[in-house]
Amino acid sequence: MKEKIKNLGTLLVAFMLLLVAGCQDDDNSFGSLTAPTNLELGYTIAGKTADNPNGDGTGNVALTAHADNAITYKFIYPDGTSTTSPTGSYTKRFTTTGINSYDVTVIAYGRGGVSTTGMITVVDVLSLFEDPVTVAKLTGGTSKVWYWSAAEKGHLGVGPNTETGNNYYADWYMAAPFEKAGSESSSCLYNNKLTFTKDGNLLKLSLDNGGSTFFNGGYTSVGGGTQTDDTCLPYNTAGQKTVLLEPAQSYVPDAFSTGTQLNITGNGFMGYYIGTSTYEILELTDNRMVVRAVQGNNPGLAWYHILTTEDPNGTPDPVYTNLMWADEFDTPGAPDTTKWSMESGNNNGWGNNELEYYRAENAVVSDGTLKITAKKETYQGYQYTSSRMNTHNKYDFKYGRVSIKAKLPTGGGTWPALWMLGSNYQTNSWPACGEIDIMEHVGNQQDLVHSTLHYPGHSGGQADTSSKTIAGVSDGFKIYELVWSDSVMKFYVKDTETSAPVLIKQFANSAAHPYFNWNFFLIFNVAVGGNMGGNVDPAFTQSSMEVDYVRVYQ
């Protein structure tokens, strides 16, 4: 053993002597360290012809590099990614949709790491990125509606967005089935309808959110809120957005992704606002889709959405067919005193800074309809009069279908309402008594119909509301309906008794909301001005809400 160590020392000394000698003449030991010379760069766009000067739309470009004394080459692209090729050849797929040019930096490496750098501009490359399979599944060939898969665990979830780790599923949080239906601040989430449509060569998306969007706490200011927690806020998502399909670019392994991502133009999004318009499709079948999106203001977070073609709100409405109470307004004169009580006064603006003074005289039954007329006239020190009437202690009820056929007034400042209040309001102060606004409308936003719930934590300006534009509400009669049970509340508008209803709002009722599970009574009124009615048109003189009938089925 000792002899071996001695011989090893001799060898080390001999090696050091050779190394010193080698340092005196590089060419005799490692060869020349001359940098590569005569660097030549080129490219060929795939499918480029006289008829297709920008290529075949795949975005593929064959890059070439050659230099004397070069061992390997590195191509560096504008997005910061790079590729190393010992042969100096590589086919790069440029994915920016449209016709674009790209500056590619090329480094030719020689012996010992010495290098020569050059640049080439790849001019006018067409990239269409076609994915007919994805389009077919999303649209069914024409158009298809998708919903949040509320019944499935993890339909909303979040996990890390890191180069290593579990970056392809919601590792940190998964929403329980229908979890958001039980959350007052997020009950709007399951109202979303996402319609993907094939329009020629374009893919388009429309998002019907029922008037309210579920905002991430970091983005509530976009919806005009000041909250720091996730919450629902009114937000208009009307109109179609063009969707660009792109190759997915993320940390997700290929085995856990379809390789395609959706880029929704016009700041579009898929129902939950997290400050992004790009969604990677992880899974996609004809009736189920899983997408992943990186939060816009926190690149370390990835959100996961599961969508389905089955409407989570598609459970049939409770069937209420027994007519329990009605007023057909067939007897001319004042409203029927056995059914209605007339309210009077201004009551300090009714808590809304309203301008009218309520008088019984402004409500009249004639020609088969009830007419509540708001007028510009001086009375008891007020500049406007109107009427407000209710059924309290004459007809109070719990659950059922309320159907009201009405034509709404016009004029800036008018604020008609067909609504209900908890019968225990005198001992259980508003909003704890609950308020159900079947229909509200303001003349300053003609044809925009609101359906709203007021309850603790969601009242006044923070009420749980949904809105939809219904054309012609003041030109003719529409039917406004509430379907109300211990498990659901749905608000509809329809043109006739047999026409298809338009859903304005849906709310998941439960024992957790006692303020919607006791007796209520009906209220009809037309307010003037106030917090919601807004400024009164100086030219306003008078306008009426007409009610053809009100019917309650149980």
Secondary structure as GFF3:
##gff-version 3
##sequence-region A 1 554
A	DSSP	alpha_helix	2	23	.	.	.	ID=ss1
A	DSSP	alpha_helix	26	29	.	.	.	ID=ss2
A	DSSP	beta_strand	37	45	.	.	.	ID=ss3
A	DSSP	beta_strand	60	68	.	.	.	ID=ss4
A	DSSP	beta_strand	72	76	.	.	.	ID=ss5
A	DSSP	beta_strand	82	85	.	.	.	ID=ss6
A	DSSP	beta_strand	89	93	.	.	.	ID=ss7
A	DSSP	beta_strand	98	109	.	.	.	ID=ss8
A	DSSP	three_ten_helix	111	113	.	.	.	ID=ss9
A	DSSP	beta_strand	115	127	.	.	.	ID=ss10
A	DSSP	alpha_helix	132	139	.	.	.	ID=ss11
A	DSSP	beta_strand	143	148	.	.	.	ID=ss12
A	DSSP	beta_strand	156	160	.	.	.	ID=ss13
A	DSSP	beta_strand	173	174	.	.	.	ID=ss14
A	DSSP	three_ten_helix	179	182	.	.	.	ID=ss15
A	DSSP	three_ten_helix	184	186	.	.	.	ID=ss16
A	DSSP	three_ten_helix	189	191	.	.	.	ID=ss17
A	DSSP	beta_strand	193	199	.	.	.	ID=ss18
A	DSSP	beta_strand	202	208	.	.	.	ID=ss19
A	DSSP	beta_strand	212	215	.	.	.	ID=ss20
A	DSSP	three_ten_helix	217	223	.	.	.	ID=ss21
A	DSSP	beta_strand	231	234	.	.	.	ID=ss22
A	DSSP	beta_strand	240	247	.	.	.	ID=ss23
A	DSSP	three_ten_helix	254	256	.	.	.	ID=ss24
A	DSSP	beta_strand	260	264	.	.	.	ID=ss25
A	DSSP	beta_strand	272	273	.	.	.	ID=ss26
A	DSSP	beta_strand	278	284	.	.	.	ID=ss27
A	DSSP	beta_strand	288	294	.	.	.	ID=ss28
A	DSSP	beta_strand	301	308	.	.	.	ID=ss29
A	DSSP	beta_strand	323	327	.	.	.	ID=ss30
A	DSSP	beta_strand	341	343	.	.	.	ID=ss31
A	DSSP	three_ten_helix	347	351	.	.	.	ID=ss32
A	DSSP	beta_strand	356	358	.	.	.	ID=ss33
A	DSSP	three_ten_helix	360	362	.	.	.	ID=ss34
A	DSSP	beta_strand	363	366	.	.	.	ID=ss35
A	DSSP	beta_strand	369	379	.	.	.	ID=ss36
A	DSSP	beta_strand	382	386	.	.	.	ID=ss37
A	DSSP	beta_strand	388	390	.	.	.	ID=ss38
A	DSSP	beta_strand	396	397	.	.	.	ID=ss39
A	DSSP	beta_strand	400	407	.	.	.	ID=ss40
A	DSSP	beta_strand	414	422	.	.	.	ID=ss41
A	DSSP	beta_strand	435	440	.	.	.	ID=ss42
A	DSSP	three_ten_helix	443	445	.	.	.	ID=ss43
A	DSSP	beta_strand	448	454	.	.	.	ID=ss44
A	DSSP	three_ten_helix	460	462	.	.	.	ID=ss45
A	DSSP	beta_strand	464	469	.	.	.	ID=ss46
A	DSSP	beta_strand	478	484	.	.	.	ID=ss47
A	DSSP	beta_strand	489	494	.	.	.	ID=ss48
A	DSSP	beta_strand	502	507	.	.	.	ID=ss49
A	DSSP	three_ten_helix	514	516	.	.	.	ID=ss50
A	DSSP	beta_strand	520	528	.	.	.	ID=ss51
A	DSSP	alpha_helix	530	533	.	.	.	ID=ss52
A	DSSP	beta_strand	542	553	.	.	.	ID=ss53
###
